[in-house]
Amino acid sequence: MLAIPSLCTFLAGLLAAALVADCAATRPINARVDKLDTSSGYRYTTREQFSDDSSDTILILAFSGGGTRAAAFSYGVLEQLKRTEVTVSGRRTTMLEQIDIVTGASGGSFTALAFALYGDKLFDIYEAALLKRDVQSELIKRVLSPGNWGNLAAQLYDEILFHDATFADLAKKPGPWAMVTATDISTGSRLAFVQPEFDVICSDVGSVPLSRAAVASAAVPFALSPVTINNYGGTCGFREPRWARAMDDPNNRARPAGRALQMLREMRSFENGAERPYIHLVDGRVADNLGVRGILGALEQLELSAGYQRALRINTVCRIAVLVVGSLSDPETDWDRHESPPNGVQILVKATAVPIHRYSYDAVELLEDTPARWKMARDLRATGAFANAGNSSLDRAAANVPNVDIFAIDVSFDAIDDANERHYLKDQPTSFVLPPEAVDRLRAAAGNALRASPDFQRLVYEMSHSKPPESVTPPIEVR
């Protein structure tokens, strides 16, 4: 079996390389916008699918970080969605064609961006271009060469996968809206490479190469230097949408609003470009390993704001399905069987992983709690209990909860029944090279976990049948 360097070895090698590469400071400059046009640019509301009302389902994929391990596991989910047929408005199609949004952090960002760029053609190129390629060795060789590491890494990704495509190119293509994230190292805020968030910094995300977004999303702290972008915030007349300002009015909202309000505060921190002319971005896993945080905030905004519901035309939707594709590494250790404690590097790696794992668990639990909370609010609204309680904030909260079902579908290593296979996959390192066998087993495991999910089977059934039977799991075969 091919020996794969551990995360510790990889970080040490890249750290040495980054110290050499940091000598040069040249970098691409993201384009400035003098006047915003909210009807154009890379936005969900300008996508072709947004104007297509043939489907009553919003299907979202959230791809976690984890290097090639995450890229392969998320790719396996796409392969299974391509094999799964569904009938929408009388037309036989596949679940792959029904994807509306795909989010990604770190390793998951590569699959998200590549799928948005190539669509169905991805299945012809991705395996050879990235999954079964020793990207790690090529990356280290380039970073050791004179020049800015971010530029060199982006050049490699352009050569093997993205071919100089930008977000302006994505905006012209039909297909899902990709939202990949990085972390502002100064504040810990997440920043997504989409135009609504680039509005805040008065910049055009369309000018940004996909490769540079991928580099920023996978800029591992301690190993790779941050990716720097210019902040022109405060120069283009940006104003928050009315529904966003209303959410911050203490007289016009009800709990829970903490996550949505925190997102607003984080975005507001970018508005003062004069005080913060530069934003330094690192690995998206630092702020949101699963890519779920933005989804949670959006659901909370939908729950609280009728204006946000109108902006997204939520009245035409019956269900929102989120497939959380998590590929967290959790290799076993024998530290507790020895008197000598682990060394400093081992402790650093573990200390970094623990909060990521804990936060990811909490994020999934919060997402899975949302359907029950919405259903309870709708049931109480139907009884008229809120309307007669004499509490205007409760009345508004009940009135605003959408008539939408939420599916939170877990597609992770923990969803794999075979304990031996589960341990094998969790032992795969966070690196940019894996043995071909590991890549194939990751892909197969993702497909098996998704296919076996009762929630996924119910989703496929409901998308094909407008009125599914109550409390009965339909005997549907998902190939």
PADOKOL-696149 format. One record per residue (C-alpha): residue number from 1; residue in one letter; x, z, y. Coordinates in steps of 0.02 Angstrom, whole numbers, always signed. Example, Ala and Ser with C-alpha at 12.3 -4.5 7.8 and 13.67 -1.06 7.14 Angstrom:
[rec 1,"a",[+615,+390,-225]]
[rec 2,"s",[+684,+357,-53]]
***
This chain:
[rec 1,"m",[+0,+0,+0]]
[rec 2,"l",[+61,-43,+174]]
[rec 3,"a",[+127,+109,+266]]
[rec 4,"i",[+36,+132,+430]]
[rec 5,"p",[+117,+236,+567]]
[rec 6,"s",[+23,+394,+608]]
[rec 7,"l",[-54,+422,+779]]
[rec 8,"c",[+92,+536,+823]]
[rec 9,"t",[+219,+399,+783]]
[rec 10,"f",[+118,+268,+876]]
[rec 11,"l",[+102,+377,+1030]]
[rec 12,"a",[+286,+418,+1030]]
[rec 13,"g",[+334,+234,+1018]]
[rec 14,"l",[+216,+180,+1154]]
[rec 15,"l",[+267,+324,+1266]]
[rec 16,"a",[+448,+269,+1257]]
[rec 17,"a",[+395,+91,+1290]]
[rec 18,"a",[+284,+140,+1437]]
[rec 19,"l",[+429,+231,+1520]]
[rec 20,"v",[+525,+68,+1519]]
[rec 21,"a",[+378,-41,+1568]]
[rec 22,"d",[+322,+67,+1713]]
[rec 23,"c",[+471,+9,+1816]]
[rec 24,"a",[+374,-143,+1876]]
[rec 25,"a",[+221,-116,+1985]]
[rec 26,"t",[+141,-288,+1998]]
[rec 27,"r",[-41,-293,+1945]]
[rec 28,"p",[-196,-401,+1968]]
[rec 29,"i",[-308,-352,+2114]]
[rec 30,"n",[-495,-343,+2083]]
[rec 31,"a",[-592,-447,+2211]]
[rec 32,"r",[-676,-367,+2360]]
[rec 33,"v",[-860,-393,+2406]]
[rec 34,"d",[-906,-388,+2590]]
[rec 35,"k",[-1095,-396,+2564]]
[rec 36,"l",[-1188,-351,+2406]]
[rec 37,"d",[-1312,-466,+2321]]
[rec 38,"t",[-1408,-364,+2194]]
[rec 39,"s",[-1493,-518,+2125]]
[rec 40,"s",[-1332,-591,+2055]]
[rec 41,"g",[-1178,-538,+1960]]
[rec 42,"y",[-1154,-460,+1790]]
[rec 43,"r",[-1311,-351,+1782]]
[rec 44,"y",[-1434,-312,+1644]]
[rec 45,"t",[-1578,-367,+1756]]
[rec 46,"t",[-1503,-541,+1778]]
[rec 47,"r",[-1480,-573,+1592]]
[rec 48,"e",[-1577,-711,+1507]]
[rec 49,"q",[-1654,-587,+1384]]
[rec 50,"f",[-1719,-482,+1527]]
[rec 51,"s",[-1839,-621,+1578]]
[rec 52,"d",[-1887,-657,+1396]]
[rec 53,"d",[-2039,-551,+1351]]
[rec 54,"s",[-2055,-614,+1172]]
[rec 55,"s",[-1981,-453,+1102]]
[rec 56,"d",[-2054,-281,+1132]]
[rec 57,"t",[-1894,-192,+1076]]
[rec 58,"i",[-1736,-150,+1171]]
[rec 59,"l",[-1596,-145,+1042]]
[rec 60,"i",[-1435,-56,+1095]]
[rec 61,"l",[-1273,-40,+998]]
[rec 62,"a",[-1149,+96,+1046]]
[rec 63,"f",[-974,+69,+976]]
[rec 64,"s",[-854,+216,+973]]
[rec 65,"g",[-667,+217,+1001]]
[rec 66,"g",[-534,+225,+866]]
[rec 67,"g",[-419,+73,+872]]
[rec 68,"t",[-434,-55,+733]]
[rec 69,"r",[-532,+71,+630]]
[rec 70,"a",[-671,+69,+760]]
[rec 71,"a",[-660,-119,+786]]
[rec 72,"a",[-680,-152,+600]]
[rec 73,"f",[-822,-27,+574]]
[rec 74,"s",[-921,-94,+723]]
[rec 75,"y",[-891,-272,+662]]
[rec 76,"g",[-965,-223,+493]]
[rec 77,"v",[-1124,-168,+583]]
[rec 78,"l",[-1136,-339,+667]]
[rec 79,"e",[-1114,-422,+497]]
[rec 80,"q",[-1258,-321,+425]]
[rec 81,"l",[-1370,-359,+574]]
[rec 82,"k",[-1336,-544,+546]]
[rec 83,"r",[-1393,-525,+365]]
[rec 84,"t",[-1552,-431,+412]]
[rec 85,"e",[-1702,-541,+447]]
[rec 86,"v",[-1849,-492,+557]]
[rec 87,"t",[-2004,-577,+624]]
[rec 88,"v",[-2028,-568,+813]]
[rec 89,"s",[-2183,-647,+891]]
[rec 90,"g",[-2210,-748,+734]]
[rec 91,"r",[-2033,-816,+733]]
[rec 92,"r",[-1914,-778,+591]]
[rec 93,"t",[-1745,-725,+659]]
[rec 94,"t",[-1607,-597,+629]]
[rec 95,"m",[-1576,-426,+702]]
[rec 96,"l",[-1413,-493,+772]]
[rec 97,"e",[-1510,-607,+889]]
[rec 98,"q",[-1615,-460,+951]]
[rec 99,"i",[-1469,-360,+1022]]
[rec 100,"d",[-1494,-328,+1208]]
[rec 101,"i",[-1352,-210,+1255]]
[rec 102,"v",[-1187,-168,+1172]]
[rec 103,"t",[-1077,-28,+1237]]
[rec 104,"g",[-899,+8,+1188]]
[rec 105,"a",[-756,+127,+1220]]
[rec 106,"s",[-573,+103,+1172]]
[rec 107,"g",[-566,+10,+1005]]
[rec 108,"g",[-753,-20,+1009]]
[rec 109,"s",[-735,-112,+1174]]
[rec 110,"f",[-647,-257,+1087]]
[rec 111,"t",[-793,-289,+970]]
[rec 112,"a",[-919,-267,+1111]]
[rec 113,"l",[-833,-389,+1229]]
[rec 114,"a",[-790,-516,+1094]]
[rec 115,"f",[-969,-518,+1028]]
[rec 116,"a",[-1039,-542,+1204]]
[rec 117,"l",[-915,-684,+1232]]
[rec 118,"y",[-929,-778,+1067]]
[rec 119,"g",[-1096,-727,+993]]
[rec 120,"d",[-1118,-793,+817]]
[rec 121,"k",[-949,-884,+826]]
[rec 122,"l",[-864,-714,+821]]
[rec 123,"f",[-882,-713,+631]]
[rec 124,"d",[-766,-864,+620]]
[rec 125,"i",[-621,-789,+718]]
[rec 126,"y",[-623,-600,+732]]
[rec 127,"e",[-547,-555,+565]]
[rec 128,"a",[-390,-661,+590]]
[rec 129,"a",[-378,-638,+779]]
[rec 130,"l",[-384,-448,+782]]
[rec 131,"l",[-440,-351,+628]]
[rec 132,"k",[-307,-409,+506]]
[rec 133,"r",[-169,-434,+633]]
[rec 134,"d",[-27,-314,+670]]
[rec 135,"v",[-75,-297,+853]]
[rec 136,"q",[+18,-132,+862]]
[rec 137,"s",[+191,-210,+831]]
[rec 138,"e",[+156,-353,+950]]
[rec 139,"l",[+98,-232,+1083]]
[rec 140,"i",[+252,-123,+1069]]
[rec 141,"k",[+367,-274,+1078]]
[rec 142,"r",[+283,-332,+1238]]
[rec 143,"v",[+281,-162,+1319]]
[rec 144,"l",[+468,-147,+1285]]
[rec 145,"s",[+496,-306,+1385]]
[rec 146,"p",[+521,-295,+1574]]
[rec 147,"g",[+356,-298,+1668]]
[rec 148,"n",[+197,-201,+1695]]
[rec 149,"w",[+131,-141,+1526]]
[rec 150,"g",[-51,-171,+1573]]
[rec 151,"n",[-18,-352,+1617]]
[rec 152,"l",[+82,-380,+1458]]
[rec 153,"a",[-51,-301,+1348]]
[rec 154,"a",[-188,-403,+1435]]
[rec 155,"q",[-86,-561,+1408]]
[rec 156,"l",[-76,-524,+1222]]
[rec 157,"y",[-264,-494,+1210]]
[rec 158,"d",[-296,-655,+1305]]
[rec 159,"e",[-185,-753,+1187]]
[rec 160,"i",[-262,-687,+1027]]
[rec 161,"l",[-444,-656,+1075]]
[rec 162,"f",[-513,-674,+1252]]
[rec 163,"h",[-424,-832,+1314]]
[rec 164,"d",[-431,-786,+1500]]
[rec 165,"a",[-620,-760,+1501]]
[rec 166,"t",[-690,-650,+1642]]
[rec 167,"f",[-853,-557,+1668]]
[rec 168,"a",[-911,-705,+1772]]
[rec 169,"d",[-898,-807,+1611]]
[rec 170,"l",[-1003,-677,+1520]]
[rec 171,"a",[-1134,-684,+1657]]
[rec 172,"k",[-1160,-869,+1619]]
[rec 173,"k",[-1187,-843,+1434]]
[rec 174,"p",[-1346,-797,+1341]]
[rec 175,"g",[-1329,-647,+1230]]
[rec 176,"p",[-1313,-459,+1245]]
[rec 177,"w",[-1255,-368,+1401]]
[rec 178,"a",[-1087,-284,+1363]]
[rec 179,"m",[-1045,-120,+1448]]
[rec 180,"v",[-869,-58,+1411]]
[rec 181,"t",[-807,+101,+1492]]
[rec 182,"a",[-646,+181,+1550]]
[rec 183,"t",[-613,+354,+1623]]
[rec 184,"d",[-561,+393,+1801]]
[rec 185,"i",[-417,+511,+1765]]
[rec 186,"s",[-432,+599,+1934]]
[rec 187,"t",[-612,+658,+1911]]
[rec 188,"g",[-651,+630,+1727]]
[rec 189,"s",[-793,+513,+1777]]
[rec 190,"r",[-835,+363,+1669]]
[rec 191,"l",[-831,+192,+1750]]
[rec 192,"a",[-914,+44,+1665]]
[rec 193,"f",[-859,-135,+1694]]
[rec 194,"v",[-1030,-195,+1752]]
[rec 195,"q",[-1083,-252,+1924]]
[rec 196,"p",[-1203,-107,+1966]]
[rec 197,"e",[-1057,+14,+1951]]
[rec 198,"f",[-935,-103,+2039]]
[rec 199,"d",[-1063,-113,+2182]]
[rec 200,"v",[-1014,+66,+2222]]
[rec 201,"i",[-832,+17,+2248]]
[rec 202,"c",[-881,-144,+2338]]
[rec 203,"s",[-795,-254,+2210]]
[rec 204,"d",[-842,-405,+2106]]
[rec 205,"v",[-829,-366,+1920]]
[rec 206,"g",[-848,-552,+1888]]
[rec 207,"s",[-668,-577,+1941]]
[rec 208,"v",[-602,-453,+1812]]
[rec 209,"p",[-532,-526,+1650]]
[rec 210,"l",[-609,-457,+1490]]
[rec 211,"s",[-434,-422,+1428]]
[rec 212,"r",[-400,-305,+1575]]
[rec 213,"a",[-561,-209,+1543]]
[rec 214,"a",[-510,-190,+1361]]
[rec 215,"v",[-337,-128,+1412]]
[rec 216,"a",[-413,+0,+1530]]
[rec 217,"s",[-539,+59,+1399]]
[rec 218,"a",[-399,+83,+1271]]
[rec 219,"a",[-263,+156,+1386]]
[rec 220,"v",[-222,+307,+1278]]
[rec 221,"p",[-160,+454,+1385]]
[rec 222,"f",[+20,+510,+1355]]
[rec 223,"a",[+59,+341,+1277]]
[rec 224,"l",[+4,+208,+1400]]
[rec 225,"s",[+2,+216,+1589]]
[rec 226,"p",[-168,+205,+1677]]
[rec 227,"v",[-240,+40,+1734]]
[rec 228,"t",[-261,+42,+1923]]
[rec 229,"i",[-399,-47,+2018]]
[rec 230,"n",[-433,-55,+2205]]
[rec 231,"n",[-578,+45,+2278]]
[rec 232,"y",[-662,-36,+2430]]
[rec 233,"g",[-807,+88,+2429]]
[rec 234,"g",[-899,+110,+2594]]
[rec 235,"t",[-864,-65,+2661]]
[rec 236,"c",[-1006,-172,+2592]]
[rec 237,"g",[-1165,-80,+2641]]
[rec 238,"f",[-1199,-9,+2469]]
[rec 239,"r",[-1354,+101,+2456]]
[rec 240,"e",[-1419,+187,+2303]]
[rec 241,"p",[-1584,+121,+2235]]
[rec 242,"r",[-1738,+214,+2299]]
[rec 243,"w",[-1773,+287,+2127]]
[rec 244,"a",[-1597,+359,+2122]]
[rec 245,"r",[-1616,+443,+2291]]
[rec 246,"a",[-1785,+512,+2239]]
[rec 247,"m",[-1709,+594,+2085]]
[rec 248,"d",[-1593,+695,+2197]]
[rec 249,"d",[-1738,+765,+2298]]
[rec 250,"p",[-1763,+945,+2239]]
[rec 251,"n",[-1947,+934,+2288]]
[rec 252,"n",[-1977,+777,+2186]]
[rec 253,"r",[-1905,+806,+2014]]
[rec 254,"a",[-1917,+918,+1863]]
[rec 255,"r",[-1791,+972,+1735]]
[rec 256,"p",[-1707,+908,+1633]]
[rec 257,"a",[-1614,+802,+1759]]
[rec 258,"g",[-1437,+869,+1745]]
[rec 259,"r",[-1355,+722,+1656]]
[rec 260,"a",[-1436,+591,+1766]]
[rec 261,"l",[-1391,+686,+1923]]
[rec 262,"q",[-1213,+711,+1863]]
[rec 263,"m",[-1198,+523,+1838]]
[rec 264,"l",[-1257,+497,+2017]]
[rec 265,"r",[-1131,+623,+2082]]
[rec 266,"e",[-991,+540,+1986]]
[rec 267,"m",[-1034,+370,+2056]]
[rec 268,"r",[-1044,+443,+2232]]
[rec 269,"s",[-865,+503,+2212]]
[rec 270,"f",[-812,+321,+2214]]
[rec 271,"e",[-901,+278,+2376]]
[rec 272,"n",[-764,+335,+2496]]
[rec 273,"g",[-633,+200,+2475]]
[rec 274,"a",[-543,+255,+2632]]
[rec 275,"e",[-501,+423,+2552]]
[rec 276,"r",[-484,+354,+2375]]
[rec 277,"p",[-416,+177,+2392]]
[rec 278,"y",[-360,+171,+2210]]
[rec 279,"i",[-442,+219,+2046]]
[rec 280,"h",[-331,+252,+1896]]
[rec 281,"l",[-418,+218,+1730]]
[rec 282,"v",[-375,+280,+1556]]
[rec 283,"d",[-452,+274,+1383]]
[rec 284,"g",[-643,+274,+1386]]
[rec 285,"r",[-643,+401,+1243]]
[rec 286,"v",[-589,+537,+1364]]
[rec 287,"a",[-759,+535,+1451]]
[rec 288,"d",[-871,+459,+1318]]
[rec 289,"n",[-802,+418,+1146]]
[rec 290,"l",[-967,+354,+1075]]
[rec 291,"g",[-1025,+256,+1227]]
[rec 292,"v",[-1184,+362,+1222]]
[rec 293,"r",[-1167,+458,+1384]]
[rec 294,"g",[-1228,+313,+1491]]
[rec 295,"i",[-1373,+284,+1373]]
[rec 296,"l",[-1424,+468,+1384]]
[rec 297,"g",[-1420,+459,+1573]]
[rec 298,"a",[-1523,+300,+1575]]
[rec 299,"l",[-1655,+376,+1459]]
[rec 300,"e",[-1664,+529,+1569]]
[rec 301,"q",[-1688,+419,+1722]]
[rec 302,"l",[-1828,+327,+1631]]
[rec 303,"e",[-1907,+494,+1589]]
[rec 304,"l",[-1904,+554,+1770]]
[rec 305,"s",[-1924,+400,+1876]]
[rec 306,"a",[-2071,+280,+1880]]
[rec 307,"g",[-1970,+173,+1999]]
[rec 308,"y",[-1830,+153,+1872]]
[rec 309,"q",[-1960,+107,+1741]]
[rec 310,"r",[-2027,-30,+1854]]
[rec 311,"a",[-1850,-94,+1888]]
[rec 312,"l",[-1821,-114,+1700]]
[rec 313,"r",[-1999,-174,+1663]]
[rec 314,"i",[-2016,-37,+1534]]
[rec 315,"n",[-2204,-65,+1527]]
[rec 316,"t",[-2171,-220,+1419]]
[rec 317,"v",[-2073,-121,+1290]]
[rec 318,"c",[-2139,-29,+1137]]
[rec 319,"r",[-1976,+43,+1073]]
[rec 320,"i",[-1795,+74,+1117]]
[rec 321,"a",[-1675,+77,+970]]
[rec 322,"v",[-1498,+145,+986]]
[rec 323,"l",[-1376,+118,+843]]
[rec 324,"v",[-1236,+246,+867]]
[rec 325,"v",[-1087,+171,+776]]
[rec 326,"g",[-962,+314,+762]]
[rec 327,"s",[-795,+297,+673]]
[rec 328,"l",[-712,+463,+713]]
[rec 329,"s",[-552,+499,+619]]
[rec 330,"d",[-543,+671,+539]]
[rec 331,"p",[-397,+677,+417]]
[rec 332,"e",[-380,+833,+311]]
[rec 333,"t",[-237,+952,+347]]
[rec 334,"d",[-153,+1085,+241]]
[rec 335,"w",[-100,+1193,+388]]
[rec 336,"d",[-199,+1344,+331]]
[rec 337,"r",[-106,+1348,+165]]
[rec 338,"h",[+63,+1375,+247]]
[rec 339,"e",[+135,+1519,+346]]
[rec 340,"s",[+223,+1402,+469]]
[rec 341,"p",[+106,+1334,+603]]
[rec 342,"p",[+94,+1148,+645]]
[rec 343,"n",[+219,+1077,+767]]
[rec 344,"g",[+186,+1040,+950]]
[rec 345,"v",[+144,+856,+928]]
[rec 346,"q",[+22,+894,+788]]
[rec 347,"i",[-62,+1027,+894]]
[rec 348,"l",[-73,+907,+1042]]
[rec 349,"v",[-157,+773,+937]]
[rec 350,"k",[-278,+898,+859]]
[rec 351,"a",[-316,+981,+1026]]
[rec 352,"t",[-357,+810,+1099]]
[rec 353,"a",[-468,+761,+952]]
[rec 354,"v",[-569,+922,+939]]
[rec 355,"p",[-661,+910,+1107]]
[rec 356,"i",[-693,+724,+1079]]
[rec 357,"h",[-772,+763,+910]]
[rec 358,"r",[-873,+908,+978]]
[rec 359,"y",[-936,+810,+1128]]
[rec 360,"s",[-980,+662,+1017]]
[rec 361,"y",[-1082,+775,+902]]
[rec 362,"d",[-1175,+850,+1050]]
[rec 363,"a",[-1210,+678,+1124]]
[rec 364,"v",[-1287,+615,+962]]
[rec 365,"e",[-1392,+773,+945]]
[rec 366,"l",[-1457,+754,+1123]]
[rec 367,"l",[-1501,+573,+1089]]
[rec 368,"e",[-1593,+620,+929]]
[rec 369,"d",[-1689,+757,+1023]]
[rec 370,"t",[-1755,+635,+1153]]
[rec 371,"p",[-1890,+551,+1044]]
[rec 372,"a",[-1968,+719,+1000]]
[rec 373,"r",[-1968,+775,+1182]]
[rec 374,"w",[-2049,+614,+1242]]
[rec 375,"k",[-2181,+621,+1106]]
[rec 376,"m",[-2222,+802,+1148]]
[rec 377,"a",[-2241,+759,+1333]]
[rec 378,"r",[-2355,+612,+1291]]
[rec 379,"d",[-2461,+720,+1174]]
[rec 380,"l",[-2478,+854,+1309]]
[rec 381,"r",[-2520,+722,+1437]]
[rec 382,"a",[-2658,+658,+1324]]
[rec 383,"t",[-2736,+832,+1320]]
[rec 384,"g",[-2734,+844,+1510]]
[rec 385,"a",[-2641,+1010,+1499]]
[rec 386,"f",[-2513,+966,+1632]]
[rec 387,"a",[-2641,+893,+1751]]
[rec 388,"n",[-2742,+1054,+1747]]
[rec 389,"a",[-2595,+1175,+1756]]
[rec 390,"g",[-2583,+1173,+1945]]
[rec 391,"n",[-2398,+1129,+1937]]
[rec 392,"s",[-2364,+964,+2025]]
[rec 393,"s",[-2187,+945,+1955]]
[rec 394,"l",[-2251,+962,+1776]]
[rec 395,"d",[-2392,+842,+1815]]
[rec 396,"r",[-2268,+712,+1880]]
[rec 397,"a",[-2152,+738,+1731]]
[rec 398,"a",[-2293,+710,+1608]]
[rec 399,"a",[-2355,+558,+1701]]
[rec 400,"n",[-2183,+477,+1704]]
[rec 401,"v",[-2136,+488,+1520]]
[rec 402,"p",[-2144,+309,+1456]]
[rec 403,"n",[-2256,+256,+1313]]
[rec 404,"v",[-2102,+202,+1217]]
[rec 405,"d",[-2039,+257,+1047]]
[rec 406,"i",[-1854,+293,+1031]]
[rec 407,"f",[-1751,+262,+874]]
[rec 408,"a",[-1584,+353,+866]]
[rec 409,"i",[-1497,+279,+714]]
[rec 410,"d",[-1337,+358,+651]]
[rec 411,"v",[-1211,+233,+582]]
[rec 412,"s",[-1057,+340,+558]]
[rec 413,"f",[-937,+396,+423]]
[rec 414,"d",[-1046,+550,+398]]
[rec 415,"a",[-1191,+436,+349]]
[rec 416,"i",[-1092,+372,+199]]
[rec 417,"d",[-1151,+455,+37]]
[rec 418,"d",[-994,+426,-66]]
[rec 419,"a",[-882,+575,-27]]
[rec 420,"n",[-723,+490,-87]]
[rec 421,"e",[-756,+337,+20]]
[rec 422,"r",[-802,+446,+168]]
[rec 423,"h",[-637,+541,+156]]
[rec 424,"y",[-539,+379,+136]]
[rec 425,"l",[-613,+307,+296]]
[rec 426,"k",[-589,+467,+395]]
[rec 427,"d",[-406,+469,+343]]
[rec 428,"q",[-373,+298,+422]]
[rec 429,"p",[-261,+320,+575]]
[rec 430,"t",[-305,+280,+753]]
[rec 431,"s",[-189,+132,+771]]
[rec 432,"f",[-194,-53,+806]]
[rec 433,"v",[-149,-107,+630]]
[rec 434,"l",[-229,-66,+462]]
[rec 435,"p",[-206,-134,+285]]
[rec 436,"p",[-325,-278,+245]]
[rec 437,"e",[-404,-169,+110]]
[rec 438,"a",[-447,-35,+238]]
[rec 439,"v",[-522,-164,+356]]
[rec 440,"d",[-632,-233,+217]]
[rec 441,"r",[-688,-61,+160]]
[rec 442,"l",[-731,-11,+338]]
[rec 443,"r",[-837,-167,+358]]
[rec 444,"a",[-925,-141,+192]]
[rec 445,"a",[-956,+44,+227]]
[rec 446,"a",[-1036,+4,+395]]
[rec 447,"g",[-1154,-119,+316]]
[rec 448,"n",[-1199,+1,+176]]
[rec 449,"a",[-1231,+146,+296]]
[rec 450,"l",[-1344,+41,+407]]
[rec 451,"r",[-1438,-39,+263]]
[rec 452,"a",[-1473,+130,+182]]
[rec 453,"s",[-1538,+211,+342]]
[rec 454,"p",[-1725,+252,+331]]
[rec 455,"d",[-1735,+244,+521]]
[rec 456,"f",[-1661,+69,+520]]
[rec 457,"q",[-1781,+13,+384]]
[rec 458,"r",[-1926,+81,+487]]
[rec 459,"l",[-1861,-9,+642]]
[rec 460,"v",[-1854,-176,+550]]
[rec 461,"y",[-2030,-148,+486]]
[rec 462,"e",[-2103,-101,+655]]
[rec 463,"m",[-2022,-247,+743]]
[rec 464,"s",[-2113,-362,+622]]
[rec 465,"h",[-2278,-266,+620]]
[rec 466,"s",[-2367,-213,+778]]
[rec 467,"k",[-2460,-68,+694]]
[rec 468,"p",[-2360,+13,+554]]
[rec 469,"p",[-2446,+138,+440]]
[rec 470,"e",[-2435,+320,+495]]
[rec 471,"s",[-2306,+435,+412]]
[rec 472,"v",[-2266,+309,+275]]
[rec 473,"t",[-2093,+238,+247]]
[rec 474,"p",[-2125,+53,+215]]
[rec 475,"p",[-2046,-18,+57]]
[rec 476,"i",[-1948,-151,+151]]
[rec 477,"e",[-1794,-232,+79]]
[rec 478,"v",[-1650,-247,+201]]
[rec 479,"r",[-1520,-364,+127]]
***
